[in-house]
Amino acid sequence: MLGDRLRKLRQEKKLTQEELGKKINVTKVSISGYENGNRTPDTETLQKLADFFNVTTDYLLGRTDHPNPPDQDDIPEELKDPELGLFFKELAEAPEERREQLLKIWEILKSEGDRKPKGK
């Protein structure tokens, strides 16, 4: 995964392995080894690669398909609440049937909240 992503990023910038190596202070042989899967960069080199290409180390390692994490400014304030974040995480990971049940319950709660109390 690392090799494929590294090669793709390097080619997008139209750099040779040697040019990339010079930019992050490693040899062409090292870059070739990373791309071919014969070598693994140490943590410092991995971070240099991520910084150079403006992606996360998780993206380079294949832990995520998102090159950049969402900018905190792009996340609505309501979703930054840890309890709500946990709720949404659990909702997203729930089986489809359970998710549908939870969404129905949510709709019921919303509709009851919209009703005005009688006698007041």
MMTF fields as JSON, N, C-alpha, C and O atoms, coordinates in Angstrom:
{
  "mmtfVersion": "1.0.0",
  "mmtfProducer": "UNKNOWN",
  "numBonds": 479,
  "numAtoms": 480,
  "numGroups": 120,
  "numChains": 1,
  "numModels": 1,
  "chainsPerModel": [1],
  "groupsPerChain": [120],
  "chainIdList": ["A"],
  "bondAtomList": [4, 2, 8, 6, 12, 10, 16, 14, 20, 18, 24, 22, 28, 26, 32, 30, 36, 34, 40, 38, 44, 42, 48, 46, 52, 50, 56, 54, 60, 58, 64, 62, 68, 66, 72, 70, 76, 74, 80, 78, 84, 82, 88, 86, 92, 90, 96, 94, 100, 98, 104, 102, 108, 106, 112, 110, 116, 114, 120, 118, 124, 122, 128, 126, 132, 130, 136, 134, 140, 138, 144, 142, 148, 146, 152, 150, 156, 154, 160, 158, 164, 162, 168, 166, 172, 170, 176, 174, 180, 178, 184, 182, 188, 186, 192, 190, 196, 194, 200, 198, 204, 202, 208, 206, 212, 210, 216, 214, 220, 218, 224, 222, 228, 226, 232, 230, 236, 234, 240, 238, 244, 242, 248, 246, 252, 250, 256, 254, 260, 258, 264, 262, 268, 266, 272, 270, 276, 274, 280, 278, 284, 282, 288, 286, 292, 290, 296, 294, 300, 298, 304, 302, 308, 306, 312, 310, 316, 314, 320, 318, 324, 322, 328, 326, 332, 330, 336, 334, 340, 338, 344, 342, 348, 346, 352, 350, 356, 354, 360, 358, 364, 362, 368, 366, 372, 370, 376, 374, 380, 378, 384, 382, 388, 386, 392, 390, 396, 394, 400, 398, 404, 402, 408, 406, 412, 410, 416, 414, 420, 418, 424, 422, 428, 426, 432, 430, 436, 434, 440, 438, 444, 442, 448, 446, 452, 450, 456, 454, 460, 458, 464, 462, 468, 466, 472, 470, 476, 474],
  "bondOrderList": [1, 1, 1, 1, 1, 1, 1, 1, 1, 1, 1, 1, 1, 1, 1, 1, 1, 1, 1, 1, 1, 1, 1, 1, 1, 1, 1, 1, 1, 1, 1, 1, 1, 1, 1, 1, 1, 1, 1, 1, 1, 1, 1, 1, 1, 1, 1, 1, 1, 1, 1, 1, 1, 1, 1, 1, 1, 1, 1, 1, 1, 1, 1, 1, 1, 1, 1, 1, 1, 1, 1, 1, 1, 1, 1, 1, 1, 1, 1, 1, 1, 1, 1, 1, 1, 1, 1, 1, 1, 1, 1, 1, 1, 1, 1, 1, 1, 1, 1, 1, 1, 1, 1, 1, 1, 1, 1, 1, 1, 1, 1, 1, 1, 1, 1, 1, 1, 1, 1],
  "groupList": [{"groupName": "MET", "atomNameList": ["N", "CA", "C", "O"], "elementList": ["N", "C", "C", "O"], "formalChargeList": [0, 0, 0, 0], "bondAtomList": [1, 0, 2, 1, 3, 2], "bondOrderList": [1, 1, 2], "singleLetterCode": "M", "chemCompType": "L-PEPTIDE LINKING"}, {"groupName": "LEU", "atomNameList": ["N", "CA", "C", "O"], "elementList": ["N", "C", "C", "O"], "formalChargeList": [0, 0, 0, 0], "bondAtomList": [1, 0, 2, 1, 3, 2], "bondOrderList": [1, 1, 2], "singleLetterCode": "L", "chemCompType": "L-PEPTIDE LINKING"}, {"groupName": "GLY", "atomNameList": ["N", "CA", "C", "O"], "elementList": ["N", "C", "C", "O"], "formalChargeList": [0, 0, 0, 0], "bondAtomList": [1, 0, 2, 1, 3, 2], "bondOrderList": [1, 1, 2], "singleLetterCode": "G", "chemCompType": "PEPTIDE LINKING"}, {"groupName": "ASP", "atomNameList": ["N", "CA", "C", "O"], "elementList": ["N", "C", "C", "O"], "formalChargeList": [0, 0, 0, 0], "bondAtomList": [1, 0, 2, 1, 3, 2], "bondOrderList": [1, 1, 2], "singleLetterCode": "D", "chemCompType": "L-PEPTIDE LINKING"}, {"groupName": "ARG", "atomNameList": ["N", "CA", "C", "O"], "elementList": ["N", "C", "C", "O"], "formalChargeList": [0, 0, 0, 0], "bondAtomList": [1, 0, 2, 1, 3, 2], "bondOrderList": [1, 1, 2], "singleLetterCode": "R", "chemCompType": "L-PEPTIDE LINKING"}, {"groupName": "LYS", "atomNameList": ["N", "CA", "C", "O"], "elementList": ["N", "C", "C", "O"], "formalChargeList": [0, 0, 0, 0], "bondAtomList": [1, 0, 2, 1, 3, 2], "bondOrderList": [1, 1, 2], "singleLetterCode": "K", "chemCompType": "L-PEPTIDE LINKING"}, {"groupName": "GLN", "atomNameList": ["N", "CA", "C", "O"], "elementList": ["N", "C", "C", "O"], "formalChargeList": [0, 0, 0, 0], "bondAtomList": [1, 0, 2, 1, 3, 2], "bondOrderList": [1, 1, 2], "singleLetterCode": "Q", "chemCompType": "L-PEPTIDE LINKING"}, {"groupName": "GLU", "atomNameList": ["N", "CA", "C", "O"], "elementList": ["N", "C", "C", "O"], "formalChargeList": [0, 0, 0, 0], "bondAtomList": [1, 0, 2, 1, 3, 2], "bondOrderList": [1, 1, 2], "singleLetterCode": "E", "chemCompType": "L-PEPTIDE LINKING"}, {"groupName": "THR", "atomNameList": ["N", "CA", "C", "O"], "elementList": ["N", "C", "C", "O"], "formalChargeList": [0, 0, 0, 0], "bondAtomList": [1, 0, 2, 1, 3, 2], "bondOrderList": [1, 1, 2], "singleLetterCode": "T", "chemCompType": "L-PEPTIDE LINKING"}, {"groupName": "ILE", "atomNameList": ["N", "CA", "C", "O"], "elementList": ["N", "C", "C", "O"], "formalChargeList": [0, 0, 0, 0], "bondAtomList": [1, 0, 2, 1, 3, 2], "bondOrderList": [1, 1, 2], "singleLetterCode": "I", "chemCompType": "L-PEPTIDE LINKING"}, {"groupName": "ASN", "atomNameList": ["N", "CA", "C", "O"], "elementList": ["N", "C", "C", "O"], "formalChargeList": [0, 0, 0, 0], "bondAtomList": [1, 0, 2, 1, 3, 2], "bondOrderList": [1, 1, 2], "singleLetterCode": "N", "chemCompType": "L-PEPTIDE LINKING"}, {"groupName": "VAL", "atomNameList": ["N", "CA", "C", "O"], "elementList": ["N", "C", "C", "O"], "formalChargeList": [0, 0, 0, 0], "bondAtomList": [1, 0, 2, 1, 3, 2], "bondOrderList": [1, 1, 2], "singleLetterCode": "V", "chemCompType": "L-PEPTIDE LINKING"}, {"groupName": "SER", "atomNameList": ["N", "CA", "C", "O"], "elementList": ["N", "C", "C", "O"], "formalChargeList": [0, 0, 0, 0], "bondAtomList": [1, 0, 2, 1, 3, 2], "bondOrderList": [1, 1, 2], "singleLetterCode": "S", "chemCompType": "L-PEPTIDE LINKING"}, {"groupName": "TYR", "atomNameList": ["N", "CA", "C", "O"], "elementList": ["N", "C", "C", "O"], "formalChargeList": [0, 0, 0, 0], "bondAtomList": [1, 0, 2, 1, 3, 2], "bondOrderList": [1, 1, 2], "singleLetterCode": "Y", "chemCompType": "L-PEPTIDE LINKING"}, {"groupName": "PRO", "atomNameList": ["N", "CA", "C", "O"], "elementList": ["N", "C", "C", "O"], "formalChargeList": [0, 0, 0, 0], "bondAtomList": [1, 0, 2, 1, 3, 2], "bondOrderList": [1, 1, 2], "singleLetterCode": "P", "chemCompType": "L-PEPTIDE LINKING"}, {"groupName": "ALA", "atomNameList": ["N", "CA", "C", "O"], "elementList": ["N", "C", "C", "O"], "formalChargeList": [0, 0, 0, 0], "bondAtomList": [1, 0, 2, 1, 3, 2], "bondOrderList": [1, 1, 2], "singleLetterCode": "A", "chemCompType": "L-PEPTIDE LINKING"}, {"groupName": "PHE", "atomNameList": ["N", "CA", "C", "O"], "elementList": ["N", "C", "C", "O"], "formalChargeList": [0, 0, 0, 0], "bondAtomList": [1, 0, 2, 1, 3, 2], "bondOrderList": [1, 1, 2], "singleLetterCode": "F", "chemCompType": "L-PEPTIDE LINKING"}, {"groupName": "HIS", "atomNameList": ["N", "CA", "C", "O"], "elementList": ["N", "C", "C", "O"], "formalChargeList": [0, 0, 0, 0], "bondAtomList": [1, 0, 2, 1, 3, 2], "bondOrderList": [1, 1, 2], "singleLetterCode": "H", "chemCompType": "L-PEPTIDE LINKING"}, {"groupName": "TRP", "atomNameList": ["N", "CA", "C", "O"], "elementList": ["N", "C", "C", "O"], "formalChargeList": [0, 0, 0, 0], "bondAtomList": [1, 0, 2, 1, 3, 2], "bondOrderList": [1, 1, 2], "singleLetterCode": "W", "chemCompType": "L-PEPTIDE LINKING"}],
  "groupTypeList": [0, 1, 2, 3, 4, 1, 4, 5, 1, 4, 6, 7, 5, 5, 1, 8, 6, 7, 7, 1, 2, 5, 5, 9, 10, 11, 8, 5, 11, 12, 9, 12, 2, 13, 7, 10, 2, 10, 4, 8, 14, 3, 8, 7, 8, 1, 6, 5, 1, 15, 3, 16, 16, 10, 11, 8, 8, 3, 13, 1, 1, 2, 4, 8, 3, 17, 14, 10, 14, 14, 3, 6, 3, 3, 9, 14, 7, 7, 1, 5, 3, 14, 7, 1, 2, 1, 16, 16, 5, 7, 1, 15, 7, 15, 14, 7, 7, 4, 4, 7, 6, 1, 1, 5, 9, 18, 7, 9, 1, 5, 12, 7, 2, 3, 4, 5, 14, 5, 2, 5],
  "groupIdList": [1, 2, 3, 4, 5, 6, 7, 8, 9, 10, 11, 12, 13, 14, 15, 16, 17, 18, 19, 20, 21, 22, 23, 24, 25, 26, 27, 28, 29, 30, 31, 32, 33, 34, 35, 36, 37, 38, 39, 40, 41, 42, 43, 44, 45, 46, 47, 48, 49, 50, 51, 52, 53, 54, 55, 56, 57, 58, 59, 60, 61, 62, 63, 64, 65, 66, 67, 68, 69, 70, 71, 72, 73, 74, 75, 76, 77, 78, 79, 80, 81, 82, 83, 84, 85, 86, 87, 88, 89, 90, 91, 92, 93, 94, 95, 96, 97, 98, 99, 100, 101, 102, 103, 104, 105, 106, 107, 108, 109, 110, 111, 112, 113, 114, 115, 116, 117, 118, 119, 120],
  "secStructList": [7, 2, 2, 2, 2, 2, 2, 2, 2, 2, 2, 2, 6, 6, 7, 7, 2, 2, 2, 2, 2, 2, 2, 2, 6, 7, 7, 2, 2, 2, 2, 2, 2, 2, 2, 2, 6, 1, 7, 7, 7, 7, 2, 2, 2, 2, 2, 2, 2, 2, 2, 2, 2, 6, 7, 7, 2, 2, 2, 2, 2, 6, 1, 7, 1, 7, 1, 1, 7, 7, 7, 4, 4, 4, 1, 7, 4, 4, 4, 4, 1, 2, 2, 2, 2, 2, 2, 2, 2, 2, 2, 2, 2, 1, 7, 2, 2, 2, 2, 2, 2, 2, 2, 2, 2, 2, 2, 2, 2, 2, 2, 2, 2, 2, 1, 7, 7, 6, 6, 7],
  "xCoordList": [0.836, 0.0, 0.879, 0.675, 1.859, 2.759, 3.439, 3.484, 3.961, 4.687, 3.838, 4.269, 2.625, 1.728, 1.366, 1.371, 1.051, 0.652, 1.83, 1.679, 2.985, 4.172, 4.497, 4.775, 4.461, 4.747, 3.739, 4.119, 2.454, 1.408, 1.618, 1.535, 1.887, 2.101, 3.332, 3.316, 4.398, 5.63, 5.388, 5.832, 4.689, 4.429, 3.497, 3.631, 2.549, 1.662, 2.452, 2.085, 3.539, 4.385, 5.473, 6.313, 5.439, 6.4, 7.85, 8.714, 8.08, 9.425, 9.998, 9.269, 11.301, 11.973, 12.222, 12.095, 12.574, 12.916, 14.104, 14.148, 15.053, 16.236, 15.867, 16.36, 15.003, 14.592, 13.854, 14.099, 12.954, 12.237, 13.212, 13.124, 14.128, 15.121, 15.905, 16.131, 16.318, 17.065, 16.216, 16.722, 14.926, 14.05, 13.838, 13.645, 13.874, 13.665, 14.935, 14.908, 16.036, 17.345, 17.502, 18.008, 17.05, 17.32, 17.791, 17.684, 18.304, 18.837, 17.73, 16.62, 18.075, 17.176, 16.881, 15.758, 17.885, 17.727, 16.675, 15.878, 16.684, 15.686, 14.283, 13.366, 14.116, 12.797, 12.333, 11.177, 13.217, 12.886, 12.455, 11.48, 13.185, 12.845, 11.484, 10.731, 11.158, 9.839, 8.742, 7.733, 8.954, 7.937, 7.758, 6.65, 8.828, 8.755, 8.383, 8.177, 8.297, 7.938, 9.09, 8.875, 10.317, 11.49, 12.045, 12.814, 11.655, 12.127, 10.945, 9.944, 11.089, 10.08, 10.759, 11.79, 10.199, 10.834, 10.703, 9.714, 11.717, 11.597, 10.557, 10.112, 10.177, 9.096, 9.439, 8.568, 10.685, 11.087, 10.944, 10.434, 11.391, 11.296, 9.845, 9.441, 9.068, 7.646, 6.972, 6.165, 7.307, 6.726, 7.193, 6.416, 8.464, 8.967, 8.201, 7.853, 7.943, 7.184, 5.764, 5.262, 5.132, 3.767, 3.737, 2.861, 4.692, 4.752, 5.004, 4.377, 5.918, 6.253, 5.032, 4.777, 4.282, 3.126, 1.83, 0.768, 1.935, 0.775, -0.354, -1.518, 0.028, -0.929, -0.6, 0.417, -1.453, -1.175, -0.338, -0.32, 0.348, 1.085, 0.1, 0.411, -1.077, -2.095, -2.483, -2.705, -2.565, -2.881, -1.759, -2.023, -0.519, 0.607, 0.633, 0.944, 0.309, 0.362, -0.881, -0.938, -1.875, -3.082, -4.102, -5.034, -3.939, -4.898, -6.173, -7.198, -6.113, -7.277, -7.155, -6.058, -8.294, -8.283, -8.384, -8.441, -8.405, -8.487, -7.086, -6.483, -6.564, -5.203, -5.02, -3.958, -6.058, -5.961, -7.104, -8.235, -6.825, -7.921, -8.806, -8.35, -10.079, -10.927, -10.389, -9.908, -10.477, -10.062, -11.052, -12.263, -10.555, -11.434, -12.436, -13.541, -12.072, -12.986, -14.16, -15.211, -13.983, -15.041, -16.052, -17.102, -15.75, -16.628, -17.574, -17.123, -18.884, -19.828, -19.56, -19.183, -19.752, -19.49, -20.212, -19.663, -21.45, -22.245, -21.571, -21.698, -20.859, -20.239, -18.91, -18.343, -18.416, -17.161, -17.382, -16.42, -18.645, -18.986, -18.614, -19.087, -17.773, -17.328, -18.475, -18.415, -19.512, -20.632, -21.386, -21.774, -21.592, -22.262, -21.392, -21.891, -20.092, -19.179, -19.261, -19.262, -19.33, -19.45, -20.771, -20.82, -21.845, -23.156, -23.1, -23.54, -22.56, -22.506, -21.596, -21.869, -20.521, -19.623, -20.366, -20.299, -21.075, -21.829, -22.947, -23.208, -23.599, -24.663, -24.096, -24.686, -22.972, -22.362, -21.918, -21.95, -21.503, -20.998, -22.09, -21.838, -23.306, -24.407, -24.858, -24.741, -25.374, -25.938, -27.091, -27.728, -27.351, -28.361, -29.716, -30.356, -30.161, -31.471, -31.516, -32.505, -30.456, -30.402, -30.393, -31.044, -29.66, -29.599, -30.987, -31.374, -31.727, -33.085, -33.972, -34.771, -33.838, -34.618, -34.284, -35.178, -33.005, -32.588, -33.077, -33.47, -33.051, -33.533, -35.043, -35.525, -35.796, -37.241, -37.505, -38.376, -36.758, -36.905, -36.601, -37.302, -35.569, -35.205, -36.346, -36.665, -36.958, -38.069, -39.243, -39.885, -39.527, -40.609, -40.292, -41.147, -39.077, -38.684, -38.774, -39.221, -38.353, -38.427, -39.87, -40.189, -40.74, -42.138, -42.817, -43.651, -42.484, -43.052, -42.522, -43.246, -41.305, -40.731, -41.352, -41.358, -41.88, -42.513, -43.92, -44.448, -44.526, -45.885, -45.855, -44.936, -46.856, -46.964, -47.664, -48.628, -47.197, -47.861, -49.286, -49.536, -50.226, -51.633, -51.823, -51.177, -52.707, -53.06, -52.052, -52.186, -51.08, -50.082, -50.04, -49.257],
  "yCoordList": [-1.192, 0.0, 1.253, 2.16, 1.297, 2.455, 2.694, 3.823, 1.638, 1.778, 2.351, 3.247, 1.83, 2.306, 3.771, 4.56, 4.119, 5.504, 6.458, 7.552, 6.04, 6.876, 7.106, 8.232, 6.043, 6.162, 7.107, 7.971, 6.931, 7.771, 9.241, 10.108, 9.524, 10.907, 11.512, 12.665, 10.713, 11.201, 11.508, 12.538, 10.617, 10.819, 12.003, 12.706, 12.222, 13.385, 14.69, 15.671, 14.691, 15.886, 15.888, 16.786, 14.865, 14.74, 14.753, 15.436, 13.975, 13.864, 12.488, 11.497, 12.438, 11.146, 10.668, 11.435, 9.405, 8.882, 9.644, 9.935, 9.959, 10.692, 12.094, 12.537, 12.784, 14.133, 14.11, 14.951, 13.146, 13.034, 12.735, 13.325, 11.83, 11.492, 12.709, 12.893, 13.537, 14.75, 15.696, 16.332, 15.787, 16.711, 16.299, 17.151, 14.987, 14.553, 13.945, 13.37, 14.086, 13.673, 12.161, 11.698, 11.398, 9.957, 9.624, 10.45, 8.432, 8.048, 7.593, 7.259, 7.595, 7.071, 5.605, 5.141, 4.882, 3.457, 3.267, 2.33, 4.165, 4.082, 4.3, 3.537, 5.346, 5.632, 4.446, 4.034, 3.904, 2.74, 1.571, 0.882, 1.356, 0.276, 0.471, -0.49, 1.709, 1.989, 1.694, 1.066, 2.156, 1.981, 0.52, 0.097, -0.246, -1.659, -2.573, -3.772, -2.005, -2.806, -3.589, -4.457, -3.297, -3.993, -3.342, -3.958, -2.099, -1.36, -0.643, -0.353, -0.365, 0.404, 1.629, 1.507, 2.811, 4.014, 4.047, 3.574, 4.615, 4.8, 5.89, 6.554, 6.069, 7.018, 8.443, 9.177, 8.832, 10.188, 10.39, 11.418, 9.414, 9.51, 9.451, 10.168, 8.596, 8.51, 9.864, 10.296, 10.526, 11.841, 12.871, 13.727, 12.788, 13.711, 13.529, 14.504, 12.275, 11.995, 12.555, 13.182, 12.321, 12.821, 14.344, 14.924, 14.981, 16.446, 16.972, 17.939, 16.331, 16.782, 16.712, 17.634, 15.614, 15.431, 15.994, 15.924, 16.548, 17.132, 16.113, 16.388, 14.931, 13.877, 13.373, 13.756, 12.521, 11.951, 10.685, 10.05, 10.332, 9.065, 7.901, 6.879, 8.046, 6.991, 6.746, 5.604, 7.807, 7.648, 6.883, 5.947, 7.279, 6.593, 5.112, 4.27, 4.8, 3.414, 2.606, 1.404, 3.263, 2.55, 2.373, 1.581, 3.095, 2.989, 3.773, 3.542, 4.693, 5.476, 5.783, 5.817, 6.004, 6.386, 7.892, 8.393, 8.606, 10.064, 10.652, 10.501, 11.314, 11.854, 12.867, 12.933, 13.653, 14.692, 14.543, 14.264, 14.724, 14.678, 15.906, 16.928, 15.807, 16.991, 18.132, 17.925, 19.322, 20.513, 20.743, 20.706, 20.977, 21.184, 22.304, 22.273, 23.281, 24.382, 23.921, 24.562, 22.8, 22.289, 21.432, 21.092, 21.082, 20.226, 21.106, 21.972, 20.895, 21.7, 21.558, 20.484, 22.625, 22.642, 21.507, 20.891, 21.237, 20.206, 18.837, 18.035, 18.576, 17.265, 17.136, 16.046, 18.229, 18.173, 17.682, 17.359, 17.622, 17.122, 15.637, 14.857, 15.223, 13.832, 12.826, 11.75, 13.162, 12.233, 12.058, 10.945, 13.162, 13.056, 12.299, 11.512, 12.546, 11.828, 10.333, 9.556, 9.923, 8.504, 7.952, 6.85, 8.733, 8.308, 8.079, 7.039, 9.049, 8.925, 7.778, 7.109, 7.553, 6.439, 5.119, 4.249, 4.976, 3.747, 3.58, 2.472, 4.676, 4.624, 4.167, 3.321, 4.721, 4.373, 2.916, 2.289, 2.376, 1.002, -0.03, -1.232, 0.433, -0.482, -1.207, -0.677, -2.427, -3.127, -2.311, -1.526, -2.496, -1.708, -1.737, -0.696, -2.906, -3.018, -2.183, -1.502, -2.241, -1.477, 0.024, 0.801, 0.424, 1.832, 2.346, 3.453, 1.53, 1.922, 2.091, 3.026, 1.188, 1.299, 2.595, 3.313, 2.885, 4.097, 5.359, 6.326, 5.349, 6.513, 6.698, 7.829, 5.585, 5.681, 6.27, 7.126, 5.813, 6.351, 7.844, 8.63, 8.226, 9.646, 10.46, 11.545, 9.947, 10.654, 10.812, 11.861, 9.788, 9.865, 10.94, 11.763, 10.934, 11.935, 13.351, 14.273, 13.515, 14.834, 15.294, 16.448, 14.398, 14.791, 15.115, 16.019, 14.405, 14.715, 16.044, 16.771, 16.367, 17.637, 18.823, 19.938, 18.576, 19.645, 19.963, 21.042, 19.023, 19.242, 20.211, 20.196, 21.037, 21.967, 21.255, 20.524, 21.454, 20.828, 21.358, 22.547, 20.456, 20.841, 21.578, 21.264, 22.556, 23.274, 24.314, 24.846, 24.624, 25.622, 26.756, 27.688],
  "zCoordList": [0.0, 0.0, 0.0, -0.807, 0.911, 0.989, -0.353, -0.842, -0.938, -2.196, -3.31, -4.036, -3.442, -4.499, -4.302, -5.247, -3.058, -2.795, -2.97, -3.512, -2.514, -2.644, -4.123, -4.534, -4.91, -6.346, -7.016, -7.805, -6.693, -7.284, -6.927, -7.798, -5.662, -5.229, -5.904, -6.334, -5.987, -6.618, -8.093, -8.601, -8.769, -10.194, -10.439, -11.44, -9.52, -9.658, -9.611, -10.257, -8.839, -8.752, -9.823, -9.877, -10.671, -11.774, -11.279, -11.829, -10.223, -9.658, -9.952, -10.002, -10.145, -10.223, -8.794, -7.84, -8.664, -7.336, -6.761, -5.566, -7.612, -7.161, -6.664, -5.627, -7.405, -6.997, -5.659, -4.794, -5.494, -4.224, -3.095, -2.018, -3.34, -2.324, -1.861, -0.665, -2.809, -2.448, -1.604, -0.68, -1.923, -1.201, 0.257, 1.123, 0.526, 1.916, 2.524, 3.612, 1.798, 2.302, 2.495, 3.517, 1.478, 1.439, 0.027, -0.879, -0.156, -1.463, -2.411, -1.997, -3.696, -4.727, -4.448, -4.65, -3.985, -3.675, -2.574, -2.623, -1.586, -0.514, -1.064, -0.759, -1.879, -2.46, -3.295, -3.203, -4.099, -4.915, -4.031, -4.33, -2.946, -2.019, -1.377, -1.219, -1.002, -0.416, -1.433, -1.111, -2.668, -3.704, -4.096, -4.424, -4.064, -4.445, -3.284, -3.472, -2.091, -0.922, -0.329, 0.517, -0.76, -0.234, 1.021, 1.758, 1.263, 2.437, 3.066, 2.411, 4.352, 5.08, 5.659, 6.32, 5.421, 5.972, 7.491, 8.051, 8.152, 9.599, 9.844, 8.908, 11.098, 11.409, 10.979, 10.512, 11.132, 10.744, 9.235, 8.788, 8.46, 7.002, 6.549, 5.634, 7.193, 6.866, 7.075, 6.253, 8.178, 8.456, 7.431, 7.01, 7.031, 6.0, 4.691, 4.024, 4.333, 3.112, 3.217, 2.285, 4.355, 4.561, 4.489, 3.849, 5.144, 5.127, 3.714, 3.282, 3.006, 1.66, 0.739, -0.036, 0.831, -0.043, 0.553, -0.066, 1.754, 2.429, 2.608, 2.319, 3.092, 3.416, 4.814, 5.393, 5.354, 6.67, 6.528, 5.474, 7.599, 7.598, 7.501, 6.89, 8.093, 7.992, 6.539, 6.137, 5.759, 4.34, 3.634, 2.88, 3.877, 3.237, 3.594, 2.751, 4.838, 5.306, 4.948, 5.207, 4.354, 3.955, 5.065, 4.928, 6.156, 7.265, 6.987, 7.628, 6.04, 5.629, 4.151, 3.593, 3.532, 2.121, 1.942, 0.819, 3.056, 3.015, 3.188, 4.25, 2.163, 2.263, 3.384, 4.002, 3.643, 4.669, 5.655, 5.255, 6.94, 7.909, 7.719, 7.208, 8.133, 7.994, 8.841, 9.955, 8.306, 9.036, 10.166, 9.945, 11.366, 12.515, 12.263, 12.805, 11.456, 11.158, 10.3, 10.287, 9.578, 8.713, 9.467, 8.921, 10.705, 11.496, 12.304, 13.055, 12.159, 12.941, 14.441, 14.912, 15.17, 16.619, 17.338, 18.251, 16.919, 17.581, 17.52, 18.446, 16.434, 16.262, 16.999, 17.067, 17.546, 18.298, 19.725, 20.423, 20.167, 21.497, 21.564, 20.738, 22.532, 22.597, 22.72, 22.126, 23.481, 23.638, 22.324, 21.967, 21.606, 20.314, 19.317, 18.513, 19.381, 18.499, 18.723, 17.767, 19.986, 20.326, 19.799, 19.252, 19.969, 19.47, 17.957, 17.466, 17.225, 15.77, 15.336, 14.34, 16.078, 15.758, 15.92, 15.052, 17.042, 17.283, 16.261, 15.794, 15.919, 14.916, 13.568, 12.895, 13.19, 11.9, 11.854, 10.796, 13.002, 13.039, 13.303, 13.223, 13.617, 13.926, 12.66, 11.555, 12.832, 11.668, 11.076, 11.78, 9.802, 9.087, 9.786, 9.927, 10.225, 10.88, 12.162, 12.432, 12.935, 14.187, 13.89, 14.588, 12.864, 12.481, 12.101, 12.475, 11.354, 10.966, 12.192, 12.254, 13.176, 14.408, 15.139, 15.586, 15.255, 15.962, 15.255, 15.907, 13.942, 13.199, 13.368, 13.432, 13.441, 13.685, 15.066, 15.225, 16.057, 17.415, 17.406, 18.044, 16.693, 16.611, 15.995, 16.482, 14.933, 14.287, 15.252, 15.274, 16.042, 17.032, 18.06, 18.387, 18.564, 19.562, 18.992, 19.674, 17.756, 17.123, 16.978, 17.266, 16.533, 16.323, 17.648, 17.699, 18.716, 20.029, 20.546, 21.226, 20.245, 20.672, 19.96, 20.48, 18.758, 17.986, 18.472, 18.201, 19.189, 19.703, 20.87, 21.689, 20.93, 22.061, 23.207, 22.98, 24.434, 25.578, 25.706, 25.508, 26.041, 26.195, 27.504, 28.504, 27.495, 28.705, 29.142, 30.244, 28.363, 28.764, 27.81, 27.992]
}
